[in-house]
């Protein structure tokens, strides 16, 4: 059964050590914990606390990011059951609260802040693959290979729309978890 890979990307306005970044850093663990409790969440790349290495390959930077901006880059890579479950997580609950702070925390993006794409049941996305998808979306727009919620595709590559009533039910259920 296909799964949905989801990659988010932003650049902090201030260095991580700056007080302006403190509330963002404090929100990371609760937001990740909310994802892990959310309906449809399957897995996410993590940093091994012993080695400091990422579980889904080494992160790379998109070509549009200046090397000096690398320390302020923040990103996530996760797998979800479908569009509705990741949308419900992204725009409901803890993550939605964080999204309301994005203008304070992140530079205004000149690129997409996220990308979604379908992967096979056994495929493990990598950071390099995620950056490739983000760059593709930035360059050519939504396609079955890399898309947004506004111009989404189903696992067979057909244009699709979110089932809003299902999203609402999932958001409500996630709030009880």
Backbone torsions as a table, in degrees:
resi	resn	phi	psi	omega
1	UNK	NA	130.8	-179.9
2	UNK	-63.3	153.1	177.1
3	UNK	-127.2	159.1	-178.9
4	UNK	-102.7	121.1	173.7
5	UNK	-87.5	141.9	-175.8
6	UNK	-138.8	123.3	-176.9
7	UNK	-122.7	127.4	174.6
8	UNK	-112.3	150.5	-175.2
9	UNK	-150.6	133.5	176.3
10	UNK	-155.7	164.7	175.2
11	UNK	-121.4	123.4	179.2
12	UNK	-63.1	147.4	177.0
13	UNK	-69.7	-34.7	-175.8
14	UNK	-125.0	156.4	175.6
15	UNK	-57.0	155.7	-178.2
16	UNK	-58.0	-31.4	-178.2
17	UNK	-79.2	-12.2	-176.9
18	UNK	-74.7	143.5	178.9
19	UNK	-56.4	-29.0	179.4
20	UNK	-66.3	-18.7	179.1
21	UNK	-95.4	-7.4	-174.2
22	UNK	-60.0	-43.1	-178.4
23	UNK	-68.4	-32.8	174.7
24	UNK	-64.5	-49.3	-178.6
25	UNK	-61.2	-36.9	178.7
26	UNK	-68.1	-24.6	-178.6
27	UNK	-84.8	-13.4	-174.3
28	UNK	-61.3	-54.6	-176.8
29	UNK	-62.5	-46.3	177.8
30	UNK	-63.3	-35.2	179.4
31	UNK	-69.0	-42.4	176.7
32	UNK	-64.7	-39.2	177.9
33	UNK	-63.8	-38.9	177.3
34	UNK	-64.2	-38.4	177.2
35	UNK	-61.0	-46.3	-176.9
36	UNK	-64.7	-24.3	176.7
37	UNK	-88.8	-14.5	-172.4
38	UNK	-71.3	145.3	174.4
39	UNK	-59.0	135.8	175.7
40	UNK	86.4	-8.9	177.7
41	UNK	-69.2	133.3	179.5
42	UNK	-112.1	-45.8	-177.1
43	UNK	-172.3	166.0	173.9
44	UNK	-150.0	156.5	175.3
45	UNK	-70.5	138.7	-179.6
46	UNK	-128.4	164.2	174.5
47	UNK	-99.6	126.8	177.1
48	UNK	-70.1	121.3	-176.3
49	UNK	-65.6	-24.4	-179.4
50	UNK	-81.4	-38.4	-175.1
51	UNK	-106.1	-19.4	-175.9
52	UNK	76.8	5.7	-178.6
53	UNK	-91.3	148.2	177.5
54	UNK	-81.6	145.3	-175.5
55	UNK	-74.6	-20.8	-177.2
56	UNK	-114.0	40.4	179.4
57	UNK	94.4	169.1	-178.9
58	UNK	-78.6	132.1	177.4
59	UNK	-62.8	144.4	175.7
60	UNK	-126.7	161.9	-179.7
61	UNK	-98.9	142.4	171.5
62	UNK	-62.1	154.1	-177.2
63	UNK	-63.3	-21.7	-178.4
64	UNK	-84.6	2.7	180.0
65	UNK	-99.5	127.0	177.1
66	UNK	-70.5	140.9	-179.7
67	UNK	-53.9	-34.2	179.1
68	UNK	-64.8	-21.6	-179.6
69	UNK	-85.8	-8.7	-175.7
70	UNK	-52.8	-43.2	-178.8
71	UNK	-63.9	-21.7	-179.1
72	UNK	-95.3	-0.1	-179.4
73	UNK	-71.2	137.1	172.8
74	UNK	-131.0	141.4	-175.2
75	UNK	-156.6	160.2	174.5
76	UNK	-143.3	151.5	179.1
77	UNK	-139.3	121.4	-175.2
78	UNK	-142.3	167.1	177.2
79	UNK	-120.7	138.9	-176.3
80	UNK	-134.1	160.7	179.7
81	UNK	-65.9	-42.7	-176.0
82	UNK	-166.6	-179.2	-179.2
83	UNK	-60.3	-45.4	-175.2
84	UNK	-63.8	-38.8	-178.0
85	UNK	-69.4	-40.7	179.1
86	UNK	-72.6	-35.9	177.3
87	UNK	-63.3	-44.5	179.8
88	UNK	-60.5	-41.0	177.4
89	UNK	-66.6	-48.3	-174.1
90	UNK	-63.2	-37.7	-173.8
91	UNK	-112.3	16.5	175.9
92	UNK	-135.4	156.2	173.2
93	UNK	64.8	-144.6	-174.7
94	UNK	-55.5	-44.7	-177.8
95	UNK	-66.3	-38.1	177.5
96	UNK	-62.2	-38.8	176.3
97	UNK	-60.6	-41.4	177.7
98	UNK	-66.2	-39.8	179.1
99	UNK	-58.9	-32.5	179.9
100	UNK	-65.1	-19.7	179.9
101	UNK	-95.3	-0.7	-170.6
102	UNK	-59.1	-35.0	-180.0
103	UNK	-67.2	-31.0	177.9
104	UNK	-77.1	-35.1	-174.2
105	UNK	-88.0	-38.1	-169.4
106	UNK	-115.4	151.7	172.4
107	UNK	-66.5	148.6	175.6
108	UNK	-61.4	126.7	-175.8
109	UNK	-77.5	144.1	172.4
110	UNK	-106.0	16.6	-176.3
111	UNK	-147.4	170.1	175.6
112	UNK	-64.4	144.0	179.7
113	UNK	-90.1	-7.6	176.4
114	UNK	-156.5	163.9	174.2
115	UNK	-148.8	145.5	176.5
116	UNK	-124.0	151.1	174.9
117	UNK	-160.5	153.5	-179.2
118	UNK	-86.9	142.4	175.9
119	UNK	-130.9	159.4	177.8
120	UNK	-71.0	167.0	-174.9
121	UNK	-57.9	-32.6	-177.9
122	UNK	-106.2	-0.8	-177.6
123	UNK	-75.7	132.1	176.5
124	UNK	-106.2	109.9	179.3
125	UNK	-66.4	154.4	177.3
126	UNK	-117.4	166.2	176.8
127	UNK	-63.3	-39.1	178.8
128	UNK	-63.0	-41.0	176.9
129	UNK	-62.9	-43.1	-179.3
130	UNK	-61.6	-43.5	178.8
131	UNK	-64.9	-40.2	176.9
132	UNK	-58.9	-43.6	179.7
133	UNK	-65.2	-42.8	178.7
134	UNK	-62.6	-43.9	179.0
135	UNK	-64.2	-39.0	178.2
136	UNK	-62.7	-46.9	178.8
137	UNK	-60.0	-43.2	-179.9
138	UNK	-62.4	-38.5	-175.1
139	UNK	-82.6	-45.7	-172.4
140	UNK	-116.3	-4.8	-179.0
141	UNK	85.2	-174.0	-176.4
142	UNK	-66.5	130.5	174.8
143	UNK	-140.4	169.7	177.0
144	UNK	-59.0	-19.8	-178.7
145	UNK	-85.6	-21.3	-176.9
146	UNK	-163.7	118.0	-171.4
147	UNK	-147.4	173.7	177.7
148	UNK	-114.6	172.8	176.0
149	UNK	-65.3	-34.0	-177.7
150	UNK	-69.0	-31.9	178.3
151	UNK	-130.2	71.6	-173.6
152	UNK	-90.8	163.1	177.3
153	UNK	-132.8	149.2	175.9
154	UNK	-84.0	179.1	-175.4
155	UNK	-64.8	-18.7	177.7
156	UNK	-92.1	1.6	177.8
157	UNK	88.3	11.6	178.9
158	UNK	-91.4	141.6	174.9
159	UNK	-55.9	141.8	-178.9
160	UNK	-146.9	166.4	175.2
161	UNK	-125.8	154.5	176.9
162	UNK	-64.9	143.5	172.7
163	UNK	-86.0	94.8	-172.8
164	UNK	-59.2	-39.5	179.6
165	UNK	-63.9	-35.7	177.9
166	UNK	-69.8	-41.2	177.7
167	UNK	-57.9	-45.7	-179.4
168	UNK	-60.1	-43.2	179.0
169	UNK	-63.4	-41.3	-179.4
170	UNK	-65.6	-43.9	178.6
171	UNK	-57.9	-45.7	178.6
172	UNK	-61.4	-43.9	178.3
173	UNK	-64.9	-40.2	178.6
174	UNK	-63.0	-33.0	179.3
175	UNK	-66.8	-18.3	179.9
176	UNK	-96.5	-4.6	-176.6
177	UNK	-84.5	NA	NA
